[in-house]
C-alpha cells in the first residue's frame, strides 16, 4: 500500500476516489484489497500477467504528474503477487 499511496492515490490522485475514468478502482478505501481481486487486477497463477503489474511495469501507470513506480518498487509488487498477494 505505501507504493500505491505515494504514486496512485496521493491526495487527489487518480485512484483516491472511484470514478469511471479509473475503472472505479479506489485505492484508499477499506475494501481496496477485495477490489483488486474482484476487478481481476491480480493473477497469482501468472503474476507477470497481472494487470496491476503490467500497468506499472510498462510505465502506463501512474500517469503524470504522479511519481513513477521505480524498478525496485515494481519488483516488490511482482514478488508480492508471486507470493500469493496476501492482505498484509
VOBA-1610 file (N, C-alpha, C; in pm, whole numbers, padded with zeros to 5 digits, always signed):
BEGIN
Unk+00080-00121+00000Unk+00000+00000+00000Unk+00084+00127+00000Unk+00199+00131+00067Unk+00276+00256+00062Unk+00314+00297-00081Unk+00342+00199-00166Unk+00377+00230-00305Unk+00257+00293-00375Unk+00142+00234-00358Unk+00022+00285-00425Unk-00020+00419-00366Unk-00003+00435-00236Unk-00039+00560-00171Unk+00044+00675-00227Unk+00172+00652-00245Unk+00259+00760-00291Unk+00246+00789-00440Unk+00208+00691-00519Unk+00206+00710-00664Unk+00069+00708-00730Unk-00031+00655-00662Unk-00159+00633-00729Unk-00278+00704-00663Unk-00275+00719-00534Unk-00390+00783-00469Unk-00348+00893-00374Unk-00230+00946-00391Unk-00181+01054-00306Unk-00271+01176-00322Unk-00319+01228-00210Unk-00401+01350-00213Unk-00523+01331-00300Unk-00524+01394-00413Unk-00636+01385-00506Unk-00597+01303-00629Unk-00505+01210-00613Unk-00459+01127-00724Unk-00572+01053-00792Unk-00539+00995-00904Unk-00639+00928-00989Unk-00719+00822-00915Unk-00655+00749-00824Unk-00725+00640-00755Unk-00755+00674-00610Unk-00763+00804-00578Unk-00803+00846-00444Unk-00955+00835-00431Unk-01022+00824-00543Unk-01166+00806-00544Unk-01204+00717-00662Unk-01315+00652-00652Unk-01359+00563-00760Unk-01439+00643-00862Unk-01392+00642-00986Unk-01464+00707-01095Unk-01456+00616-01217Unk-01542+00640-01311Unk-01538+00563-01434Unk-01405+00579-01506Unk-01342+00695-01489Unk-01215+00723-01557Unk-01103+00633-01510Unk-01113+00582-01386Unk-01008+00494-01335Unk-01060+00353-01310Unk-01159+00312-01391Unk-01221+00179-01383Unk-01283+00153-01246Unk-01321+00261-01178Unk-01382+00252-01045Unk-01292+00181-00945Unk-01162+00203-00957Unk-01066+00143-00865Unk-01017+00251-00770Unk-01062+00240-00648Unk-01023+00334-00544Unk-00924+00264-00452Unk-00807+00323-00435Unk-00702+00260-00356Unk-00692+00315-00214Unk-00791+00390-00170Unk-00783+00442-00034Unk-00907+00407+00049Unk-00969+00295+00018Unk-01086+00252+00094Unk-01055+00120+00164Unk-01132+00088+00267Unk-01109-00039+00336Unk-01125-00161+00246Unk-01203-00151+00141Unk-01228-00265+00053Unk-01132-00276-00064Unk-01020-00201-00060Unk-00929-00200-00174Unk-00873-00338-00206Unk-00841-00415-00107Unk-00782-00548-00132Unk-00880-00635-00209Unk-01004-00642-00164Unk-01105-00722-00234Unk-01129-00667-00374Unk-01122-00536-00388Unk-01145-00470-00516Unk-01039-00511-00619Unk-00915-00526-00575Unk-00808-00567-00667Unk-00837-00704-00728Unk-00897-00791-00650Unk-00930-00925-00700Unk-01062-00925-00777Unk-01162-00851-00729Unk-01290-00851-00798Unk-01279-00787-00936Unk-01189-00693-00953Unk-01165-00631-01083Unk-01064-00710-01166Unk-01019-00823-01112Unk-00925-00914-01179Unk-00794-00843-01217Unk-00743-00762-01126Unk-00618-00691-01148Unk-00497-00772-01104Unk-00522-00877-01026Unk-00415-00960-00975Unk-00438-01104-01020Unk-00332-01163-01076Unk-00337-01302-01120Unk-00220-01373-01052Unk-00248-01443-00944Unk-00141-01508-00869Unk-00086-01630-00943Unk-00161-01685-01036Unk-00114-01801-01113Unk-00008-01758-01217Unk-00028-01644-01276Unk+00065-01589-01375Unk+00092-01444-01336Unk+00178-01426-01239Unk+00198-01296-01176Unk+00235-01185-01274Unk+00321-01213-01369Unk+00361-01109-01463Unk+00248-01068-01557Unk+00144-01151-01566Unk+00028-01118-01648Unk-00076-01037-01571Unk-00053-01016-01443Unk-00147-00937-01364Unk-00157-00797-01422Unk-00279-00749-01440Unk-00299-00617-01496Unk-00231-00511-01409Unk-00239-00529-01279Unk-00175-00434-01188Unk-00026-00424-01218Unk+00041-00536-01224Unk+00185-00536-01252Unk+00214-00485-01393Unk+00138-00529-01490Unk+00160-00488-01629Unk+00150-00337-01645Unk+00053-00276-01577Unk+00034-00132-01588Unk+00152-00054-01529Unk+00202-00098-01414Unk+00312-00023-01352Unk+00447-00056-01416Unk+00467-00179-01459Unk+00596-00216-01517Unk+00615-00160-01658Unk+00505-00134-01727Unk+00514-00078-01862Unk+00524+00074-01860Unk+00499+00134-01744Unk+00503+00279-01734Unk+00372+00345-01769Unk+00269+00265-01799Unk+00137+00321-01830Unk+00080+00391-01706Unk+00102+00331-01592Unk+00057+00388-01465Unk+00176+00403-01374Unk+00176+00498-01290Unk+00081+00608-01278Unk+00108+00715-01384Unk+00005+00789-01412Unk+00015+00895-01511Unk+00073+01020-01446Unk+00139+01100-01528Unk+00193+01228-01481Unk+00078+01313-01428Unk+00099+01389-01328Unk+00225+01431-01268Unk+00268+01345-01149Unk+00206+01231-01130Unk+00238+01147-01015Unk+00368+01073-01038Unk+00443+01048-00930Unk+00575+00987-00946Unk+00569+00845-01001Unk+00661+00814-01090Unk+00669+00680-01149Unk+00705+00579-01042Unk+00665+00457-01064Unk+00699+00348-00974Unk+00836+00296-01017Unk+00931+00297-00926Unk+01068+00259-00958Unk+01078+00109-00989Unk+01190+00071-01048Unk+01215-00070-01078Unk+01213-00153-00949Unk+01269-00100-00842Unk+01269-00172-00714Unk+01127-00190-00662Unk+01044-00087-00675Unk+00904-00097-00632Unk+00828-00195-00720Unk+00855-00195-00850Unk+00791-00290-00941Unk+00825-00432-00899Unk+00949-00453-00862Unk+00993-00585-00819Unk+00922-00627-00690Unk+00903-00533-00599Unk+00828-00563-00476Unk+00685-00605-00508Unk+00621-00533-00599Unk+00484-00565-00638Unk+00478-00704-00701Unk+00572-00731-00792Unk+00574-00862-00858Unk+00596-00974-00756Unk+00690-00956-00665Unk+00715-01058-00564Unk+00596-01078-00471Unk+00526-00970-00438Unk+00406-00979-00355Unk+00300-01064-00426Unk+00282-01042-00555Unk+00185-01120-00632Unk+00229-01265-00639Unk+00358-01288-00667Unk+00411-01426-00675Unk+00391-01502-00545Unk+00397-01431-00433Unk+00381-01494-00302Unk+00235-01513-00262Unk+00144-01482-00353Unk+00003-01503-00327Unk-00076-01378-00299Unk-00012-01261-00310Unk-00079-01132-00289Unk-00158-01131-00158Unk-00089-01165-00052Unk-00153-01169+00080Unk-00196-01030+00125Unk-00301-01025+00201Unk-00353-00899+00254Unk-00279-00868+00384Unk-00156-00823+00368Unk-00075-00794+00487Unk-00008-00660+00479
//
